[in-house]
Amino acid sequence: MTLLALSYVALAFGGLIALCMMILRIGAMIGTCPDSGAAAKAAAVTIATGFAAIGAGGVILIGALLPLNEGQPIVAFLLASGFASLCLGLGFTHAIGTLRAVMMHRDQAAAA
């Protein structure tokens, strides 16, 4: 069970780090625009930080449930990994939507 728990932690936190890096890269790509570069980069860092904090908490909470199904450790590992992936993916989608909304709001405020 310990090996599966460590595998879950490595897999889930690896996914969390990869998604945070993707948020930062998307912000950097948006940041190449001369008009909104600094705002996009600052928004991406802020959003990625919040995503990392909430995602890490979720990964830890899901991992804390692994011992509840000690009779079937493989099933517990697969359920926890799948649920963590689902939650991180939904959080990533929300984070990118937030980044997009921040940039649209900034552009609308600059046009007014």
N, CA, C and O of each residue as an XYZ file, in Angstrom:
448
protein
N       0.825     -1.196      0.000
C       0.000      0.000      0.000
C       0.865      1.254      0.000
O       0.502      2.266     -0.599
N       2.011      1.183      0.674
C       2.896      2.347      0.738
C       3.428      2.710     -0.644
O       3.508      3.887     -0.996
N       3.790      1.701     -1.419
C       4.294      1.960     -2.766
C       3.206      2.598     -3.644
O       3.488      3.507     -4.425
N       1.991      2.126     -3.514
C       0.895      2.720     -4.289
C       0.600      4.147     -3.837
O       0.299      5.010     -4.661
N       0.684      4.396     -2.544
C       0.451      5.753     -2.036
C       1.538      6.705     -2.541
O       1.243      7.834     -2.933
N       2.779      6.255     -2.531
C       3.867      7.089     -3.046
C       3.733      7.303     -4.553
O       4.033      8.381     -5.067
N       3.283      6.269     -5.246
C       3.048      6.410     -6.687
C       1.945      7.420     -6.957
O       2.051      8.234     -7.874
N       0.885      7.368     -6.156
C      -0.202      8.333     -6.303
C       0.309      9.756     -6.089
O       0.004     10.658     -6.870
N       1.078      9.945     -5.038
C       1.594     11.284     -4.732
C       2.468     11.789     -5.873
O       2.337     12.938     -6.295
N       3.354     10.942     -6.372
C       4.235     11.351     -7.470
C       3.429     11.665     -8.731
O       3.692     12.662     -9.404
N       2.471     10.835     -9.044
C       1.658     11.032    -10.240
C       0.799     12.293    -10.124
O       0.749     13.102    -11.050
N       0.138     12.451     -9.008
C      -0.773     13.591     -8.836
C      -0.016     14.915     -8.774
O      -0.416     15.889     -9.413
N       1.074     14.957     -8.010
C       1.835     16.206     -7.939
C       2.575     16.480     -9.240
O       2.792     17.639     -9.593
N       2.962     15.439     -9.952
C       3.556     15.638    -11.278
C       2.562     16.266    -12.233
O       2.909     17.170    -12.994
N       1.328     15.791    -12.197
C       0.278     16.392    -13.018
C      -0.006     17.826    -12.622
O      -0.223     18.682    -13.480
N      -0.006     18.089    -11.336
C      -0.241     19.448    -10.841
C       0.857     20.395    -11.331
O       0.573     21.506    -11.778
N       2.097     19.951    -11.245
C       3.220     20.786    -11.702
C       3.134     21.022    -13.206
O       3.360     22.136    -13.677
N       2.805     19.969    -13.958
C       2.697     20.115    -15.412
C       1.608     21.113    -15.788
O       1.802     21.933    -16.685
N       0.475     21.052    -15.115
C      -0.611     21.975    -15.428
C      -0.269     23.407    -15.022
O      -0.639     24.352    -15.719
N       0.429     23.573    -13.908
C       0.880     24.920    -13.516
C       1.832     25.496    -14.559
O       1.755     26.677    -14.897
N       2.728     24.653    -15.065
C       3.658     25.119    -16.097
C       2.896     25.500    -17.375
O       3.266     26.450    -18.065
N       1.846     24.761    -17.678
C       1.043     25.093    -18.855
C       0.345     26.441    -18.687
O       0.267     27.222    -19.636
N      -0.157     26.716    -17.496
C      -0.788     28.021    -17.243
C       0.234     29.137    -17.440
O      -0.064     30.158    -18.059
N       1.433     28.937    -16.912
C       2.468     29.959    -17.048
C       2.892     30.136    -18.508
O       3.148     31.257    -18.948
N       2.966     29.046    -19.252
C       3.335     29.150    -20.677
C       2.244     29.848    -21.485
O       2.542     30.651    -22.369
N       0.998     29.547    -21.190
C      -0.097     30.226    -21.897
C      -0.062     31.717    -21.584
O      -0.258     32.546    -22.473
N       0.187     32.059    -20.322
C       0.323     33.472    -19.951
C       1.497     34.133    -20.646
O       1.414     35.297    -21.038
N       2.601     33.394    -20.803
C       3.761     33.946    -21.505
C       3.453     34.153    -22.985
O       3.891     35.137    -23.581
N       2.700     33.228    -23.578
C       2.329     33.389    -24.991
C       1.400     34.590    -25.173
O       1.544     35.357    -26.125
N       0.452     34.745    -24.256
C      -0.422     35.917    -24.329
C       0.394     37.174    -24.044
O       0.095     38.249    -24.565
N       1.417     37.031    -23.221
C       2.250     38.165    -22.841
C       3.133     38.699    -23.943
O       3.771     39.736    -23.762
N       3.194     38.022    -25.085
C       4.003     38.543    -26.189
C       3.342     39.733    -26.871
O       3.990     40.455    -27.629
N       2.060     39.939    -26.607
C       1.350     41.093    -27.159
C       1.888     42.359    -26.488
O       1.951     42.423    -25.260
N       2.275     43.360    -27.271
C       2.850     44.568    -26.655
C       1.867     45.343    -25.790
O       2.277     46.032    -24.857
N       0.564     45.240    -26.090
C      -0.425     46.004    -25.329
C      -0.716     45.405    -23.960
O      -0.886     46.138    -22.986
N      -0.773     44.078    -23.880
C      -1.212     43.446    -22.634
C      -0.174     42.498    -22.043
O      -0.524     41.640    -21.233
N       1.076     42.629    -22.422
C       2.104     41.688    -22.005
C       2.290     41.573    -20.510
O       2.238     40.474    -19.958
N       2.506     42.694    -19.851
C       2.768     42.655    -18.411
C       1.550     42.173    -17.633
O       1.681     41.417    -16.671
N       0.384     42.605    -18.046
C      -0.839     42.188    -17.348
C      -1.080     40.697    -17.505
O      -1.512     40.039    -16.558
N      -0.810     40.158    -18.678
C      -1.015     38.720    -18.911
C      -0.062     37.892    -18.080
O      -0.454     36.877    -17.505
N       1.174     38.313    -18.013
C       2.163     37.556    -17.233
C       1.837     37.605    -15.745
O       1.940     36.592    -15.052
N       1.448     38.767    -15.255
C       1.091     38.891    -13.836
C      -0.154     38.070    -13.515
O      -0.218     37.412    -12.476
N      -1.131     38.110    -14.398
C      -2.352     37.333    -14.182
C      -2.049     35.842    -14.202
O      -2.599     35.089    -13.399
N      -1.174     35.403    -15.117
C      -0.837     33.981    -15.212
C      -0.133     33.499    -13.953
O      -0.413     32.402    -13.469
N       0.770     34.300    -13.420
C       1.473     33.906    -12.195
C       0.502     33.824    -11.025
O       0.561     32.887    -10.230
N      -0.383     34.796    -10.920
C      -1.368     34.796     -9.845
C      -2.311     33.605     -9.944
O      -2.588     32.941     -8.945
N      -2.796     33.340    -11.134
C      -3.735     32.231    -11.335
C      -3.033     30.895    -11.123
O      -3.611     29.991    -10.520
N      -1.800     30.749    -11.605
C      -1.062     29.499    -11.420
C      -0.770     29.244     -9.941
O      -0.791     28.099     -9.488
N      -0.499     30.306     -9.195
C      -0.249     30.156     -7.754
C      -1.510     29.672     -7.043
O      -1.451     28.759     -6.221
N      -2.635     30.278     -7.357
C      -3.891     29.838     -6.752
C      -4.244     28.416     -7.147
O      -4.714     27.636     -6.319
N      -4.019     28.075     -8.411
C      -4.290     26.721     -8.883
C      -3.404     25.720     -8.155
O      -3.864     24.645     -7.772
N      -2.133     26.070     -7.961
C      -1.209     25.164     -7.265
C      -1.642     24.949     -5.816
O      -1.595     23.825     -5.316
N      -2.062     26.016     -5.142
C      -2.471     25.893     -3.742
C      -3.731     25.039     -3.605
O      -3.789     24.138     -2.768
N      -4.727     25.323     -4.421
C      -5.974     24.562     -4.339
C      -5.756     23.127     -4.823
O      -6.281     22.185     -4.230
N      -4.992     22.962     -5.886
C      -4.714     21.629     -6.414
C      -3.934     20.760     -5.438
O      -4.215     19.570     -5.297
N      -2.955     21.354     -4.766
C      -2.177     20.591     -3.781
C      -3.070     20.148     -2.626
O      -2.956     19.020     -2.147
N      -3.949     21.025     -2.183
C      -4.881     20.646     -1.127
C      -5.792     19.517     -1.551
O      -6.052     18.598     -0.775
N      -6.281     19.582     -2.780
C      -7.142     18.523     -3.297
C      -6.410     17.192     -3.418
O      -6.955     16.144     -3.073
N      -5.180     17.237     -3.907
C      -4.377     16.013     -4.032
C      -4.149     15.387     -2.660
O      -4.233     14.168     -2.507
N      -3.864     16.212     -1.674
C      -3.641     15.702     -0.315
C      -4.926     15.109      0.262
O      -4.902     14.034      0.861
N      -6.045     15.808      0.081
C      -7.320     15.278      0.592
C      -7.702     13.956     -0.060
O      -8.148     13.031      0.619
N      -7.530     13.869     -1.364
C      -7.844     12.619     -2.053
C      -6.896     11.520     -1.601
O      -7.320     10.382     -1.397
N      -5.620     11.844     -1.443
C      -4.644     10.862     -0.980
C      -4.929     10.375      0.432
O      -4.604      9.240      0.779
N      -5.531     11.226      1.240
C      -5.857     10.827      2.614
C      -6.935      9.743      2.642
O      -7.087      9.046      3.645
N      -7.675      9.598      1.557
C      -8.719      8.579      1.493
C      -8.200      7.211      1.054
O      -8.937      6.227      1.118
N      -6.958      7.133      0.613
C      -6.405      5.856      0.150
C      -6.481      4.744      1.197
O      -6.839      3.623      0.835
N      -6.167      4.983      2.463
C      -6.210      3.894      3.443
C      -7.616      3.354      3.733
O      -7.754      2.287      4.331
N      -8.649      4.076      3.317
C     -10.002      3.602      3.587
C     -10.338      2.315      2.834
O     -11.201      1.551      3.265
N      -9.671      2.079      1.732
C      -9.933      0.890      0.942
C      -8.679      0.010      0.916
O      -8.169     -0.328     -0.152
N      -8.201     -0.348      2.085
C      -6.964     -1.102      2.202
C      -7.102     -2.538      1.695
O      -6.103     -3.168      1.348
N      -8.310     -3.053      1.650
C      -8.525     -4.414      1.178
C      -8.258     -4.564     -0.312
O      -7.879     -5.644     -0.765
N      -8.450     -3.506     -1.072
C      -8.219     -3.516     -2.515
C      -7.346     -2.306     -2.888
O      -7.856     -1.304     -3.389
N      -6.047     -2.403     -2.646
C      -5.189     -1.232     -2.838
C      -5.100     -0.748     -4.291
O      -4.987      0.453     -4.534
N      -5.150     -1.666     -5.249
C      -5.068     -1.249     -6.648
C      -6.310     -0.434     -7.033
O      -6.207      0.574     -7.733
N      -7.469     -0.876     -6.573
C      -8.709     -0.149     -6.857
C      -8.647      1.239     -6.215
O      -9.036      2.229     -6.836
N      -8.164      1.313     -4.981
C      -8.050      2.606     -4.300
C      -7.098      3.532     -5.054
O      -7.377      4.720     -5.213
N      -5.969      2.982     -5.520
C      -4.999      3.782     -6.281
C      -5.609      4.301     -7.572
O      -5.458      5.478     -7.899
N      -6.295      3.437     -8.307
C      -6.888      3.847     -9.576
C      -8.002      4.872     -9.378
O      -8.102      5.838    -10.134
N      -8.830      4.664     -8.370
C      -9.894      5.632     -8.093
C      -9.318      6.987     -7.683
O      -9.766      8.028     -8.163
N      -8.333      6.968     -6.805
C      -7.730      8.228     -6.349
C      -7.027      8.942     -7.498
O      -7.151     10.158     -7.643
N      -6.294      8.194     -8.313
C      -5.588      8.805     -9.449
C      -6.573      9.382    -10.462
O      -6.382     10.491    -10.962
N      -7.609      8.636    -10.756
C      -8.606      9.124    -11.704
C      -9.347     10.341    -11.194
O      -9.568     11.293    -11.943
N      -9.730     10.323     -9.940
C     -10.447     11.453     -9.363
C      -9.558     12.693     -9.290
O     -10.011     13.805     -9.564
N      -8.288     12.498     -8.920
C      -7.355     13.626     -8.868
C      -7.147     14.210    -10.265
O      -7.110     15.429    -10.430
N      -7.011     13.346    -11.265
C      -6.848     13.829    -12.644
C      -8.070     14.609    -13.097
O      -7.947     15.661    -13.725
N      -9.235     14.098    -12.780
C     -10.474     14.784    -13.140
C     -10.554     16.161    -12.476
O     -10.862     17.155    -13.133
N     -10.279     16.212    -11.192
C     -10.351     17.480    -10.460
C      -9.312     18.477    -10.962
O      -9.613     19.657    -11.137
N      -8.085     18.001    -11.195
C      -7.043     18.903    -11.690
C      -7.381     19.401    -13.096
O      -7.131     20.564    -13.414
N      -7.939     18.549    -13.925
C      -8.333     18.976    -15.265
C      -9.431     20.019    -15.240
O      -9.380     21.000    -15.982
N     -10.419     19.813    -14.393
C     -11.484     20.806    -14.261
C     -10.957     22.113    -13.692
O     -11.364     23.190    -14.128
N     -10.056     22.028    -12.725
C      -9.442     23.234    -12.174
C      -8.615     23.976    -13.207
O      -8.621     25.206    -13.254
N      -7.900     23.218    -14.040
C      -7.104     23.827    -15.106
C      -8.008     24.563    -16.089
O      -7.704     25.683    -16.500
N      -9.107     23.940    -16.462
C     -10.054     24.573    -17.373
C     -10.585     25.871    -16.782
O     -10.711     26.878    -17.480
N     -10.892     25.839    -15.507
C     -11.379     27.050    -14.842
C     -10.276     28.118    -14.772
O     -10.545     29.304    -14.964
N      -9.050     27.695    -14.501
C      -7.937     28.651    -14.416
C      -7.705     29.346    -15.753
O      -7.491     30.557    -15.793
N      -7.747     28.591    -16.844
C      -7.553     29.196    -18.167
C      -8.735     30.105    -18.512
O      -8.547     31.160    -19.118
N      -9.934     29.706    -18.134
C     -11.098     30.570    -18.336
C     -10.966     31.872    -17.560
O     -11.347     32.937    -18.045
N     -10.427     31.778    -16.357
C     -10.198     32.981    -15.549
C      -9.152     33.876    -16.189
O      -9.319     35.094    -16.231
N      -8.072     33.281    -16.690
C      -7.035     34.065    -17.371
C      -7.618     34.771    -18.586
O      -7.328     35.940    -18.838
N      -8.423     34.065    -19.317
C      -9.051     34.660    -20.500
C      -9.999     35.792    -20.094
O     -10.019     36.845    -20.732
N     -10.776     35.577    -19.046
C     -11.710     36.611    -18.589
C     -10.976     37.844    -18.086
O     -11.415     38.969    -18.325
N      -9.873     37.643    -17.398
C      -9.083     38.784    -16.911
C      -8.559     39.598    -18.084
O      -8.591     40.828    -18.058
N      -8.081     38.912    -19.105
C      -7.542     39.628    -20.252
C      -8.649     40.327    -21.053
O      -8.439     41.427    -21.564
N      -9.811     39.702    -21.163
C     -10.922     40.340    -21.873
C     -11.413     41.566    -21.112
O     -11.718     42.596    -21.712
N     -11.487     41.450    -19.779
C     -11.920     42.585    -18.951
C     -10.934     43.729    -19.079
O     -11.327     44.894    -19.148
N      -9.648     43.395    -19.109
C      -8.615     44.419    -19.240
C      -8.728     45.115    -20.587
O      -8.611     46.337    -20.678
N      -8.957     44.321    -21.641
C      -9.081     44.914    -22.980
C     -10.328     45.794    -23.085
O     -10.282     46.848    -23.719
N     -11.429     45.384    -22.480
C     -12.649     46.177    -22.525
C     -12.489     47.461    -21.719
O     -13.000     48.510    -22.112
N     -11.775     47.382    -20.585
C     -11.556     48.580    -19.776
C     -10.636     49.561    -20.501
O     -10.809     50.774    -20.384
N      -9.660     49.045    -21.249
C      -8.744     49.921    -21.984
C      -9.450     50.599    -23.173
O      -9.110     51.721    -23.551
N     -10.435     49.900    -23.753
C     -11.155     50.454    -24.896
C     -12.136     51.542    -24.470
O     -12.474     52.419    -25.265
N     -12.594     51.490    -23.224
C     -13.610     52.447    -22.751
C     -13.033     53.784    -22.379
O     -13.769     54.681    -21.968
